[in-house]
Amino acid sequence: MGLGDFIKGQFIDVIEHVDETNKLLVYKFERYGDEIKQGASLIVREGQAAVFIYKGQIADIFSPGSYNLDTKNLPVLSSLGALPRLFNSPIKSDLYFINTTQFIGNRWGTKNPILMRDKDFGIVRITSFGTYSFRVIEPARFIREVFGARKMNMTYDILQFLNSFVSEAITTVLAEAKIPVLDLAADYRGLSDLLKRKVNERAATLGLGIEEAVIENIGLPPEVEKLVDEQSGLGLASQDMSAYMQYQTVRAMRDASKQKGGLAGLGAGIAFGNHIAGTISSETPSGEDSIAKLREYKKLLDEGVLSQDEFDALKQKALKI
């Protein structure tokens, strides 16, 4: 700091901080020699708390308002500094402005799949992600636990730390809920409430409060999704073959769209499928008709419209095995 800054520091009597970006969780107010002078004015705005720290110890905390700093307004700091009665000498102290407004739209997600026991599929791996919002609710505890114990003072580092235990909490929530995998999507709101409660149990020890925790998605592994698709298809085929062909057409379009040029020859396959659907849905197969239907099913299998499992199931139905 140059001579100009030093001289300027001797006359600055207003201590305040304005964060127009609202992205800083903690801001350290810089003064020459970290000195607080007799009669200095402190302005703490709404959504802020001012924390004075003397030799690593929290001295005084100020909520929103305007203050004229003297021995009356700084009783702890004055005592720690062993100053004369009239507070004629400056006190050396660190001053931090803590942002107490909500930090919204923070993303969380499981870094690794969660192993979950399910009555239908056994052990499955699922993933999940969502958002959460939080605020500092106890500045003193926040300073002690986050700044002191964990040595974190950057907003990014603090967010990463929060993300980690929000992600961990979802594992406990899913285990305690004991909801079947296929029913999880129907209860996102209830699970989100449980997640918020679970995360707050830990956040409170850091002086933080989770205002909202939202589960946006719980993903199933590809093999489970495939099995669900096949079971849905078989159920549909046993009731309405025409609707089943439409279902298979959509699946074929989805799969073909993932491959280069895959949609080019799909039109002929759709037309053929619709023709077969009209033929095999006209009557219930019996006797020689069953053999004819099986040939039609075999064509669908060879065309890739039916999977082997689906063909086997339809074969058993046609032969009434």
Phi and psi in degrees as a GROMACS rama.xvg file:
@    title "Ramachandran Plot"
@    xaxis  label "Phi"
@    yaxis  label "Psi"
@TYPE xy
-82.4707  178.531  GLY-2
-63.5942  -37.2757  LEU-3
-62.1259  -42.7523  GLY-4
-64.7391  -38.1988  ASP-5
-62.8505  -47.837  PHE-6
-63.3213  -42.2392  ILE-7
-60.7192  -39.5397  LYS-8
-63.0674  -28.6148  GLY-9
-70.7744  -21.8807  GLN-10
-108.281  -10.9618  PHE-11
-68.8111  122.404  ILE-12
-124.303  11.0095  ASP-13
-119.114  121.913  VAL-14
-111.325  117.441  ILE-15
-158.679  167.946  GLU-16
-147.084  131.363  HIS-17
-121.901  118.289  VAL-18
-108.941  96.9083  ASP-19
-70.4339  -21.6433  GLU-20
-82.3849  -22.8968  THR-21
54.9414  35.9639  ASN-22
-113.819  -9.99584  LYS-23
-90.7977  125.59  LEU-24
-82.5017  -35.769  LEU-25
-137.304  137.716  VAL-26
-133.505  127.773  TYR-27
-91.9372  124.134  LYS-28
-78.753  124.16  PHE-29
-95.6813  124.859  GLU-30
-132.688  152.014  ARG-31
-60.2253  119.298  TYR-32
70.1645  9.82352  GLY-33
54.8741  38.6054  ASP-34
-95.6325  137.333  GLU-35
-107.637  125.947  ILE-36
-100.175  157.628  LYS-37
-55.7921  127.579  GLN-38
80.386  4.13503  GLY-39
-62.1853  146.767  ALA-40
-98.0658  134.599  SER-41
-114.019  125.823  LEU-42
-114.428  115.961  ILE-43
-110.543  116.905  VAL-44
-83.8905  166.32  ARG-45
-59.1875  137.928  GLU-46
84.0221  15.6424  GLY-47
-133.321  160.862  GLN-48
-139.835  141.655  ALA-49
-108.117  128.404  ALA-50
-122.144  122.225  VAL-51
-95.2595  132.195  PHE-52
-124.223  126.142  ILE-53
-118.275  116.167  TYR-54
51.8276  45.0141  LYS-55
80.6197  1.04931  GLY-56
-113.372  134.426  GLN-57
-67.4733  125.367  ILE-58
-101.501  -73.2607  ALA-59
-127.282  147.905  ASP-60
-127.065  133.668  ILE-61
-119.823  132.336  PHE-62
-88.1586  176.87  SER-63
-54.6098  135.901  PRO-64
152.361  -178.888  GLY-65
-114.177  135.886  SER-66
-135.169  143.503  TYR-67
-102.318  110.967  ASN-68
-75.2876  119.077  LEU-69
-153.181  -171.031  ASP-70
-63.1569  -25.0789  THR-71
-73.0211  -41.2227  LYS-72
-87.6919  -14.3088  ASN-73
-124.677  58.9054  LEU-74
-64.1751  -44.1916  PRO-75
-69.836  -46.5774  VAL-76
-63.2508  -40.5801  LEU-77
-62.4231  -40.6492  SER-78
-67.1374  -43.8796  SER-79
-63.9957  -34.5611  LEU-80
-80.7205  -7.18045  GLY-81
51.3182  49.5445  ALA-82
-85.4248  161.224  LEU-83
-60.0988  163.026  PRO-84
-59.0311  -34.1049  ARG-85
-91.2024  4.10825  LEU-86
56.1716  45.3576  PHE-87
-81.3944  -19.5187  ASN-88
-101.794  150.856  SER-89
-72.9955  153.538  PRO-90
-106.821  136.504  ILE-91
-88.7944  122.054  LYS-92
-158.095  149.395  SER-93
-87.6079  136.391  ASP-94
-122.47  126  LEU-95
-120.085  136.011  TYR-96
-98.1426  123.307  PHE-97
-102.828  127.594  ILE-98
-79.7097  117.837  ASN-99
-106.343  10.1955  THR-100
-79.9894  170.481  THR-101
-73.5149  138.047  GLN-102
-103.736  108.852  PHE-103
-106.608  164.965  ILE-104
70.2775  26.4957  GLY-105
-82.3744  130.962  ASN-106
-87.6634  142.265  ARG-107
-133.209  156.915  TRP-108
-167.302  151.706  GLY-109
-74.1965  125.476  THR-110
-74.3793  -33.0873  LYS-111
-127.625  151.166  ASN-112
-59.208  146.361  PRO-113
-94.8371  128.319  ILE-114
-81.5936  128.554  LEU-115
-136.552  135.335  MET-116
-87.5221  125.823  ARG-117
-127.863  139.597  ASP-118
-69.2852  -25.5129  LYS-119
-88.9795  -38.9284  ASP-120
-115.645  2.09048  PHE-121
77.5537  -133.975  GLY-122
-87.1148  122.066  ILE-123
-125.905  157.446  VAL-124
-108.374  126.612  ARG-125
-126.91  157.3  ILE-126
-124.096  161.268  THR-127
-154.283  153.646  SER-128
-153.848  165.45  PHE-129
179.132  -156.561  GLY-130
-131.948  163.802  THR-131
-152.544  158.351  TYR-132
-128.591  152.465  SER-133
-150.676  168.388  PHE-134
-149.59  160.589  ARG-135
-81.9265  121.298  VAL-136
-108.267  -21.4564  ILE-137
-133.088  91.2501  GLU-138
-54.1534  -40.953  PRO-139
-64.5101  -46.9026  ALA-140
-64.6274  -39.1463  ARG-141
-60.4092  -46.2099  PHE-142
-62.4451  -44.003  ILE-143
-65.1295  -49.4406  ARG-144
-79.3845  -43.5328  GLU-145
-85.2678  -48.9558  VAL-146
-75.2952  -46.3242  PHE-147
-76.8745  -59.709  GLY-148
-73.7198  -39.4481  ALA-149
-104.137  -5.60872  ARG-150
56.7087  38.7213  LYS-151
-110.653  127.07  MET-152
-131.705  -1.31482  ASN-153
-95.8429  137.216  MET-154
-55.4095  -42.71  THR-155
-60.2591  -44.1595  TYR-156
-63.4652  -39.5179  ASP-157
-67.0035  -40.7801  ILE-158
-64.0164  -41.395  LEU-159
-61.9881  -39.2329  GLN-160
-64.3995  -44.4711  PHE-161
-63.1735  -41.7605  LEU-162
-57.4051  -38.3893  ASN-163
-64.7781  -42.805  SER-164
-88.0565  -12.1203  PHE-165
-69.1792  -42.0328  VAL-166
-64.4078  -38.1756  SER-167
-67.6645  -35.9213  GLU-168
-65.6519  -31.3274  ALA-169
-63.3769  -31.2372  ILE-170
-62.2547  -46.2177  THR-171
-65.8198  -40.8434  THR-172
-61.4072  -46.7108  VAL-173
-66.2989  -36.3281  LEU-174
-67.1542  -41.6509  ALA-175
-74.9553  -29.8179  GLU-176
-69.2352  -34.7833  ALA-177
53.214  45.593  LYS-178
-97.7028  133.716  ILE-179
-54.5317  146.774  PRO-180
-53.5897  -43.3293  VAL-181
-70.2246  -14.2293  LEU-182
-102.39  -2.40802  ASP-183
-61.2653  -42.2576  LEU-184
-63.477  -23.9088  ALA-185
-80.7513  -6.74256  ALA-186
-130.797  36.4546  ASP-187
-59.2385  -40.3418  TYR-188
-64.6785  -46.8887  ARG-189
-62.9589  -40.8115  GLY-190
-67.2837  -35.5055  LEU-191
-63.4221  -39.5068  SER-192
-64.1005  -42.2384  ASP-193
-63.9005  -39.0673  LEU-194
-63.3466  -44.9436  LEU-195
-59.2607  -45.0855  LYS-196
-63.0901  -42.3738  ARG-197
-67.6373  -42.327  LYS-198
-67.5963  -36.4945  VAL-199
-66.0466  -27.4185  ASN-200
-60.2452  -36.0244  GLU-201
-89.8176  -36.9997  ARG-202
-63.534  -33.887  ALA-203
-61.1385  -30.4185  ALA-204
-70.1352  -13.0429  THR-205
-105.109  3.24354  LEU-206
79.9421  16.2368  GLY-207
-111.054  155.287  LEU-208
-129.753  129.375  GLY-209
-86.6713  113.426  ILE-210
-80.3388  -32.433  GLU-211
-156.023  138.53  GLU-212
-134.868  122.122  ALA-213
-121.207  130.599  VAL-214
-93.8329  116.94  ILE-215
-93.227  -28.6936  GLU-216
-157.944  141.971  ASN-217
-125.138  112.894  ILE-218
-96.7547  140.033  GLY-219
-95.48  153.442  LEU-220
-66.2938  153.138  PRO-221
-54.6222  -38.5948  PRO-222
-66.2453  -33.8129  GLU-223
-71.8471  -41.3396  VAL-224
-60.7592  -39.9962  GLU-225
-63.699  -42.5665  LYS-226
-64.57  -40.5422  LEU-227
-62.9797  -43.2591  VAL-228
-59.2588  -44.9277  ASP-229
-66.9028  -40.8969  GLU-230
-66.2412  -38.811  GLN-231
-64.2294  -41.3031  SER-232
-63.8388  -42.0428  GLY-233
-65.9723  -38.7228  LEU-234
-65.1144  -38.8707  GLY-235
-69.4821  -38.6414  LEU-236
-64.2152  -35.3566  ALA-237
-71.8484  -15.0837  SER-238
-106.882  -41.1749  GLN-239
-151.711  104.044  ASP-240
-67.7567  -34.2945  MET-241
-64.7963  -44.2327  SER-242
-64.9265  -34.6403  ALA-243
-63.8548  -40.435  TYR-244
-64.15  -36.7045  MET-245
-64.6346  -41.6245  GLN-246
-60.5391  -44.357  TYR-247
-66.9929  -34.6535  GLN-248
-63.1572  -43.188  THR-249
-62.1008  -42.4906  VAL-250
-61.5423  -42.5936  ARG-251
-64.0005  -40.5853  ALA-252
-64.6163  -40.6244  MET-253
-61.3397  -46.4013  ARG-254
-68.8249  -39.2677  ASP-255
-67.7178  -33.1349  ALA-256
-65.4214  -20.3396  SER-257
-81.7353  -9.49687  LYS-258
-114.188  147.049  GLN-259
-63.3711  122.994  LYS-260
71.2907  11.726  GLY-261
-68.4446  -26.4842  GLY-262
-85.583  -8.49696  LEU-263
-62.3597  -44.7342  ALA-264
-99.9479  17.0856  GLY-265
-76.8803  -26.737  LEU-266
-58.1773  -45.5273  GLY-267
-63.5554  -38.4758  ALA-268
-66.0793  -37.5277  GLY-269
-65.5415  -44.9317  ILE-270
-61.0431  -43.8284  ALA-271
-63.1989  -41.6206  PHE-272
-63.5238  -41.9411  GLY-273
-63.7161  -38.0204  ASN-274
-63.4836  -45.7238  HIS-275
-63.5691  -40.9323  ILE-276
-59.9268  -42.3631  ALA-277
-65.3738  -33.4097  GLY-278
-74.2105  -48.4777  THR-279
-84.7165  -8.03548  ILE-280
-97.9752  0.435648  SER-281
-73.3296  -31.9332  SER-282
-154.878  162.652  GLU-283
-79.4042  126.901  THR-284
-68.7304  142.977  PRO-285
-156.933  147.228  SER-286
59.5131  -128.841  GLY-287
-64.0489  -29.4295  GLU-288
-62.359  -31.9623  ASP-289
-61.7008  -40.0814  SER-290
-64.9905  -39.2234  ILE-291
-64.94  -41.2137  ALA-292
-64.8582  -38.298  LYS-293
-62.5396  -36.4285  LEU-294
-63.8446  -40.1436  ARG-295
-64.4859  -42.231  GLU-296
-60.9446  -38.7564  TYR-297
-63.2046  -38.0149  LYS-298
-62.5846  -42.7398  LYS-299
-63.2581  -36.5673  LEU-300
-64.5079  -45.5299  LEU-301
-65.2533  -32.5644  ASP-302
-76.2817  -10.8695  GLU-303
86.1779  6.79742  GLY-304
-74.5162  -40.4947  VAL-305
-100.543  145.073  LEU-306
-85.8245  168.42  SER-307
-62.5995  -40.9944  GLN-308
-63.2842  -41.4338  ASP-309
-66.6849  -40.2092  GLU-310
-61.8627  -44.0045  PHE-311
-62.0309  -40.5398  ASP-312
-65.9375  -43.0625  ALA-313
-68.0516  -34.0249  LEU-314
-62.2793  -44.4028  LYS-315
-63.3147  -38.5747  GLN-316
-67.1469  -41.496  LYS-317
-65.4054  -38.6372  ALA-318
-88.5412  -2.09603  LEU-319
54.9142  44.1051  LYS-320
